[in-house]
Amino acid sequence: MNQRVLEVLAALGCLVLFIILLVMLPSLMAGVEGLAYVMALVVFIAALGTAGYMIDKVAA
């Protein structure tokens, strides 16, 4: 599969994950909503970084 297509699919998947986390985590972590938003951002960055690493590893 083309590397650009994989990158776009990974980015869209991570964006969907981020939106789901932004909606779900604050309701699950009542009282510490600020931490929930930070955790959603950290998970998003980790998922995007891992996806990029795996795509780079497959392409090499």
N, C-alpha and C positions, 0 to 999 in steps of 0.2 A: 504494500500500500504506500502511496505517496506520503512523504514526511510532512508536508504542509497540511494534508488532510488529517493526519494523526494529531498534529499540533492544534488544529482548529477544534477537532472533536474533544480533545483533552481539555482545552480551554472552556468550551461550552459545558462539558460535564462538571468541571470544577466550579463554574459560575452557578450552575443549577444547585450543586451541593452547598455553595455559600448562601444562596437565597433561602434554601430549606433550613440551613442552620440559623440564619438570621430570624426566621419566623418561629422555629421550634425552641431554640435554646432559652430565650428570655422567659417563655412560659414554663419551661421545665425548671429553671433556676430562679424562682421567685425570690425577690429580696436582693439578689446580686446581679441585676440585669447588665450592669457595666461589665462585669467579668464575663458574662455570657457573650456579649458582643466581641470582646477581646478574644475569647476562645474560638468563636466562629471565624474571626480573621486569621488566627494562628492555624486552624485546621485548613482553611482555604489556601494559605501560603504553603503549608506543608504538602497538601495534595497537588497543587500546581507544580511545586518543585520536584516532587516525586515523579509526576507524570513526565515532566521535561527530562528528568534524568533517565527514565526508562526509555523514552523515545530516542534520546541521544545514544543510549547503550545499544538499542536495536539497530540504529542507523549506522553505527560504526562497524 
